Amino acid sequence: MTKQRLAQITLVVNEYDEAIKFYTEILNFQLVEDTQLTKTKRWVLIQPPGSKECCLLLAKAANDEQKSRIGNQTGGRVFLFLHTDNFTEDFNHLKSKGVTIVREPSVEAYGTVAVFADLYGNLIDLVEPTQV
């Protein structure tokens, strides 16, 4: 059987630089690559600190249909699940940076979780999974 993995997940954004700034300066993601492909298109990959797997591909909306998806990638559902090994530190960092907290922390069977919004309104779960 073949081996597969997710390499990138596209996140439609309004502007490359504002998205890079939010994700790297506010969420502490790492800029993996920023390559100019055409006059208007760049290949921009970011990933959470310590991550070696899947990256987010920041894709600037190129038409009205794509622009309509900015901030609502999943129709109002949580878009990303960001796992952490230090929920308290990461949650306090989000609050100190003025990130919109949509749902305050709660302890669930699977771990501690809070929901926050990115700069466009996409919902992200911050989760410290329960240790098994």
C-alpha positions in Angstrom: 0.0 0.0 0.0 1.2 3.5 -0.8 2.0 6.1 1.9 0.3 9.4 1.7 0.3 12.6 3.8 -1.3 16.1 3.5 1.4 18.5 2.5 -0.5 21.9 2.3 -3.9 23.2 3.0 -5.0 26.4 1.2 -6.1 29.4 3.1 -7.6 32.1 0.9 -6.4 35.5 2.1 -7.0 39.1 1.1 -3.3 40.1 0.9 -0.2 38.0 1.4 1.7 40.4 3.6 -1.1 41.1 6.1 -1.7 37.3 6.4 2.0 36.6 6.9 2.2 39.3 9.5 -0.8 37.9 11.5 0.3 34.3 11.3 4.0 34.9 12.1 3.9 37.9 14.4 0.6 37.1 16.3 0.4 33.3 16.2 4.2 32.7 16.0 3.9 30.5 12.9 7.1 30.1 10.9 7.4 31.4 7.3 8.6 28.3 5.4 8.6 29.8 1.9 7.7 33.0 0.1 8.4 32.7 -3.6 7.2 35.2 -6.3 5.5 33.1 -9.1 4.0 35.9 -11.2 3.4 39.6 -10.9 0.4 38.9 -8.6 0.9 35.4 -7.3 3.2 34.1 -4.6 3.8 30.6 -3.1 3.6 31.3 0.6 3.9 28.5 3.1 3.6 28.9 6.9 3.4 26.4 9.7 3.1 26.4 13.5 6.3 26.4 15.6 7.7 22.9 16.0 5.5 21.4 13.2 7.2 19.4 10.5 4.1 18.1 8.7 1.4 20.0 6.9 1.8 23.7 6.0 -0.8 26.4 5.3 -0.6 27.7 1.7 -1.6 31.4 1.8 -3.4 32.0 -1.5 -4.5 35.6 -2.4 -8.0 35.6 -3.7 -7.9 36.2 -7.4 -11.6 36.8 -8.2 -14.9 37.6 -6.6 -15.8 34.0 -5.9 -12.5 33.5 -4.0 -12.9 36.8 -2.2 -16.3 35.7 -0.9 -14.6 32.8 0.9 -12.1 34.9 2.8 -12.9 34.5 6.5 -15.5 31.8 5.9 -13.5 28.9 4.5 -15.8 26.3 6.1 -19.2 27.9 6.2 -18.8 29.0 9.9 -17.4 25.8 11.2 -14.0 25.6 12.8 -11.4 25.6 10.0 -8.2 24.5 11.8 -7.4 22.5 14.9 -4.1 23.8 16.4 -2.7 21.4 19.0 -0.4 22.7 21.7 1.6 21.2 24.6 1.1 24.3 26.7 -2.5 25.6 26.4 -2.2 28.2 29.2 0.9 29.8 27.7 -0.5 29.9 24.2 -4.0 31.1 25.2 -2.5 33.9 27.3 -0.3 34.8 24.3 -3.4 35.1 22.0 -5.2 37.3 24.5 -2.1 39.5 25.0 -2.0 40.0 21.2 -5.6 41.0 21.0 -6.8 38.0 19.1 -10.6 37.6 19.1 -11.6 34.8 21.5 -14.8 33.2 20.2 -15.2 30.6 23.0 -13.4 30.8 26.3 -11.4 27.7 27.5 -13.2 24.6 28.5 -12.1 21.1 29.6 -13.6 18.4 27.4 -13.0 14.7 27.2 -10.4 15.1 24.5 -8.6 18.0 26.2 -8.6 21.7 26.9 -10.0 23.8 24.1 -10.7 27.4 23.2 -11.9 28.9 19.9 -10.4 32.0 18.4 -10.6 33.8 15.0 -7.8 34.7 12.6 -7.6 38.2 11.1 -10.3 37.3 8.6 -12.7 35.6 11.0 -11.8 31.9 10.2 -12.3 29.9 13.4 -9.5 27.9 14.9 -9.5 25.6 17.9 -6.6 25.8 20.2 -6.4 22.3 21.8 -4.1 20.7 24.4 -5.1 17.1 24.0 -5.7 14.9 27.0 -2.7 12.7 27.7 -3.6 9.1 27.2 
